[in-house]
Amino acid sequence: MSKELTVTLSDIEYEILKKMRVVEGENGEKLRNLLRLYISTIPELKSSEYALKRVENKEEIDEILREVWGAYELTDNPTEAWGDDKIDKLINALIEINVLIRTGDRQFIPTNKFRSLFKMLLHDIATENKDMDEYSAACVATIQLLIEFGGGALDRETIRDGTILINEGWMFAYATAMKKAREFMKTKRLFPEAEVIEPIPQQS
């Protein structure tokens, strides 16, 4: 539900807002676009900064992760049990914070920014937690990004359901690719001295 807000600006604040070139629009629209610009810059952290925040927010992240897997105990794909209203509300919230972008009628994909940050975090989380499976690592990455993209304003239910929706729709594919790559590398290590078959020399 949208909310109206009346803001009082000083003369100099108003003049600065009017002259801002990086923000388009007039009056209230310019303020709205300024908020969107701010939201889009929030997640721009370094890998080490995300790692520190994972330690600081470990309890919250672990609790949401348990809630995500709790939803899978009831069904293999929780989104199939959701109504259109719930999905539409969730998608609109994710579009608002620059996580999803609309590509057509009821068609959406994660933004490039979200996708690139997700891949970085998936690698980091899977590397620092050797005992964690790839799908849990993907969930932790998505949970952390939703916390950051939402600027702390998303409630736990939205983060949980957003994690399920995003991973089921797009991001579990990266976890599957990582799982296959790890299994392949493990197989290679089991046979480090496998005999290489020499090519048969061509008769001249």
FENVEN-V969163 format. One record per run of one state. SS is the DSSP state (2 for helix, 1 for strand, 0 for the rest). FROM is the first residue (numbers start at 0). LEN is the number of residues. If there is no record, write none. Layout:
# FENVEN-V969163
SS:FROM:LEN  SS:FROM:LEN
This chain:
# FENVEN-V969163
0:0:10  2:10:9  0:19:7  2:26:16  0:42:4  2:46:10  0:56:1  2:57:15  0:72:5  2:77:4  0:81:2  2:83:13  0:96:3  1:99:5  0:104:2  1:106:4  0:110:1  2:111:17  0:128:5  2:133:16  0:149:6  2:155:35  0:190:14
